[in-house]
Amino acid sequence: MTVEAHTGAVVLAAGQSRRMGSPKMVLPWGDHTVIEQVAGTLIAAGVGQIVVVTGGARDRVEAALSGYPVELVHNPDYARAEMLSSLQAGIRHLNPGVEACLIVLGDQPGIEVNVIRAVMDRFRESKERARLVVPSYKMRRGHPWLAARSLWNELLAMQPGQTLRDFLHAHSGEITYVEVDSPSILKDMDTPEDYQAQRPIHPER
């Protein structure tokens, strides 16, 4: 496995799981938890620095990740802030040598190594250093997407009430899309129905 030292990831795992009814980051996912699956996939893809931003169920999320080479940042405003504030907390924690950041949803355990690699490779191979790289499945964009360091100050300057969707819309003409064959980029989990539909089921032994 090649580690992409120039690429980091901010995993957004600070939500309160209101619609799920229980902390979704620590729900079982195969032999692990949801957040472990996300972290493990990023590690397997060779992401250089992985920052997990916590909020709700902080202690349980941190305990689940205790054996993983990730860095934990707590967002104290998680209860009254949107996803943007967690991304801002994570970006501030990235190392100076990191050139680009993957924005990863903590409740998207179906993300695949090959998709992550494709997004990172497109950034690395771009002669003009594509500033925004977004995966697309059947003309629908998803996660994780990548933002170059040159865009971070703009992300950090965004105010409460603004969203990441606003940011992507403002830069729609700059987006480099990577077409993938996996609908996993579209599937996060908000409800018990989402979880039951997506969770891996072990065959009966």
C-alpha positions as CSV (number, residue, x, y, z in Angstrom):
1,M,0.0,0.0,0.0
2,T,1.3,3.4,-1.0
3,V,0.6,6.2,1.6
4,E,-0.4,9.5,0.0
5,A,1.3,11.8,2.5
6,H,0.1,14.9,0.6
7,T,-3.5,14.0,1.1
8,G,-5.5,14.1,4.4
9,A,-9.0,13.3,5.3
10,V,-11.5,15.0,7.6
11,V,-14.1,12.5,8.8
12,L,-17.3,14.2,9.9
13,A,-18.5,12.1,12.9
14,A,-20.0,14.8,15.2
15,G,-23.7,14.4,14.6
16,Q,-26.3,13.6,17.2
17,S,-28.0,10.8,15.3
18,R,-31.5,12.2,16.1
19,R,-33.2,10.4,13.2
20,M,-31.3,7.1,13.9
21,G,-32.4,7.1,17.6
22,S,-29.0,5.8,18.8
23,P,-25.4,6.8,18.1
24,K,-24.9,5.6,14.5
25,M,-21.1,5.9,14.5
26,V,-20.8,3.0,16.9
27,L,-23.5,0.7,15.4
28,P,-22.2,-2.7,14.5
29,W,-20.9,-3.1,10.9
30,G,-19.7,-6.6,10.3
31,D,-17.0,-7.3,12.9
32,H,-16.5,-3.6,13.6
33,T,-18.5,-0.4,14.1
34,V,-19.6,2.0,11.4
35,I,-16.8,4.5,12.3
36,E,-14.2,1.8,12.4
37,Q,-15.2,0.7,8.9
38,V,-14.8,4.2,7.6
39,A,-11.4,4.7,9.2
40,G,-10.2,1.3,8.1
41,T,-11.2,2.0,4.5
42,L,-9.3,5.3,4.5
43,I,-6.2,3.6,6.0
44,A,-6.4,0.8,3.4
45,A,-6.6,3.5,0.6
46,G,-3.4,5.1,1.8
47,V,-4.6,8.4,3.1
48,G,-1.7,10.2,4.8
49,Q,-3.4,11.9,7.7
50,I,-6.9,11.0,9.0
51,V,-8.7,13.5,11.3
52,V,-12.0,12.3,12.9
53,V,-14.2,15.1,14.2
54,T,-16.3,14.0,17.1
55,G,-19.4,15.5,18.8
56,G,-22.3,13.4,20.0
57,A,-21.3,10.1,21.7
58,R,-17.8,11.4,21.8
59,D,-16.5,8.9,24.4
60,R,-17.9,5.9,22.5
61,V,-16.5,7.0,19.1
62,E,-13.1,7.7,20.6
63,A,-13.1,4.3,22.3
64,A,-14.0,2.6,19.1
65,L,-11.1,4.2,17.3
66,S,-8.5,3.7,20.1
67,G,-6.5,1.2,18.1
68,Y,-6.5,3.1,14.8
69,P,-3.8,5.5,13.5
70,V,-6.2,8.5,13.4
71,E,-6.3,11.8,15.1
72,L,-9.3,12.9,17.1
73,V,-10.7,16.5,17.3
74,H,-13.8,17.4,19.3
75,N,-16.2,20.0,17.9
76,P,-17.6,21.7,21.0
77,D,-20.3,23.3,18.9
78,Y,-21.7,20.1,17.5
79,A,-25.1,20.4,19.3
80,R,-26.0,23.7,17.7
81,A,-23.8,23.8,14.6
82,E,-24.0,22.3,11.1
83,M,-21.5,20.0,9.4
84,L,-19.5,23.0,8.2
85,S,-18.2,23.7,11.7
86,S,-16.9,20.2,12.0
87,L,-15.1,20.4,8.7
88,Q,-13.5,23.7,9.8
89,A,-12.3,22.1,13.1
90,G,-10.8,19.2,11.1
91,I,-9.1,21.4,8.5
92,R,-7.4,23.5,11.2
93,H,-5.9,20.3,12.6
94,L,-4.3,19.1,9.3
95,N,-0.5,19.1,9.0
96,P,1.3,21.8,7.0
97,G,2.5,19.4,4.4
98,V,-1.0,18.2,3.5
99,E,-1.9,19.6,0.0
100,A,-5.5,18.4,-0.3
101,C,-8.3,17.2,2.0
102,L,-10.9,14.5,1.5
103,I,-14.3,15.4,3.1
104,V,-15.6,12.1,4.4
105,L,-19.0,11.3,6.0
106,G,-18.6,9.2,9.2
107,D,-22.0,7.6,8.5
108,Q,-20.9,6.2,5.0
109,P,-19.3,2.9,5.9
110,G,-19.9,1.6,2.4
111,I,-17.2,3.8,0.8
112,E,-14.7,1.8,-1.2
113,V,-10.9,1.9,-1.4
114,N,-10.9,2.1,-5.2
115,V,-13.2,5.1,-5.1
116,I,-11.0,6.9,-2.6
117,R,-7.9,6.1,-4.6
118,A,-9.5,7.3,-7.8
119,V,-10.3,10.7,-6.3
120,M,-6.8,11.0,-4.8
121,D,-5.1,9.9,-8.1
122,R,-7.1,12.4,-10.1
123,F,-5.7,15.2,-7.9
124,R,-2.2,13.9,-7.9
125,E,-2.1,13.3,-11.7
126,S,-3.7,16.6,-12.7
127,K,-1.1,18.8,-14.3
128,E,-3.0,21.9,-13.1
129,R,-3.7,20.4,-9.7
130,A,-7.5,20.2,-9.8
131,R,-8.7,22.1,-6.8
132,L,-12.0,20.2,-6.4
133,V,-12.4,16.5,-7.2
134,V,-15.8,14.9,-6.8
135,P,-16.9,11.4,-7.5
136,S,-20.0,10.9,-9.6
137,Y,-22.3,7.9,-10.1
138,K,-24.8,8.1,-12.9
139,M,-24.5,11.9,-13.0
140,R,-25.0,12.3,-9.2
141,R,-22.1,13.6,-7.1
142,G,-21.3,12.1,-3.8
143,H,-18.7,11.6,-1.1
144,P,-15.8,11.6,-0.4
145,W,-14.8,14.7,-2.4
146,L,-11.5,16.5,-2.3
147,A,-10.6,20.1,-1.8
148,A,-7.1,21.5,-2.4
149,R,-5.4,23.6,0.2
150,S,-5.9,26.7,-1.9
151,L,-9.6,26.5,-1.1
152,W,-9.3,25.9,2.7
153,N,-9.3,29.6,3.7
154,E,-12.6,30.1,1.9
155,L,-14.0,27.1,3.7
156,L,-12.7,28.4,7.0
157,A,-14.2,31.8,6.3
158,M,-17.8,30.4,5.7
159,Q,-20.3,31.5,8.3
160,P,-23.1,29.7,10.2
161,G,-26.0,29.2,7.9
162,Q,-23.8,28.5,4.9
163,T,-23.4,24.9,3.8
164,L,-21.0,22.7,1.9
165,R,-23.6,22.5,-0.8
166,D,-23.3,26.3,-1.1
167,F,-19.6,26.0,-1.5
168,L,-19.8,23.3,-4.2
169,H,-22.4,25.4,-6.0
170,A,-20.2,28.5,-6.0
171,H,-17.3,26.5,-7.5
172,S,-19.4,24.3,-9.8
173,G,-17.3,25.4,-12.8
174,E,-14.1,24.2,-11.2
175,I,-15.2,20.7,-10.2
176,T,-13.3,17.8,-11.8
177,Y,-15.6,14.8,-11.7
178,V,-14.4,11.2,-11.4
179,E,-17.0,8.8,-12.8
180,V,-17.2,5.7,-10.6
181,D,-19.3,2.5,-10.9
182,S,-20.2,2.3,-7.3
183,P,-23.5,3.8,-5.8
184,S,-21.7,3.7,-2.4
185,I,-20.7,7.4,-2.8
186,L,-24.4,8.3,-2.5
187,K,-25.3,6.2,0.6
188,D,-25.0,7.6,4.0
189,M,-27.2,6.5,6.9
190,D,-29.8,8.7,8.7
191,T,-32.5,6.3,9.8
192,P,-32.9,2.8,11.1
193,E,-34.3,1.8,7.7
194,D,-31.1,3.1,6.0
195,Y,-29.0,1.1,8.5
196,Q,-31.0,-2.1,8.0
197,A,-30.9,-1.8,4.2
198,Q,-27.1,-1.3,4.1
199,R,-25.6,-3.2,6.9
200,P,-23.6,-6.3,5.9
201,I,-25.2,-9.6,6.9
202,H,-23.0,-12.5,7.9
203,P,-24.2,-15.8,6.4
204,E,-25.5,-18.3,8.9
205,R,-22.8,-20.6,10.2
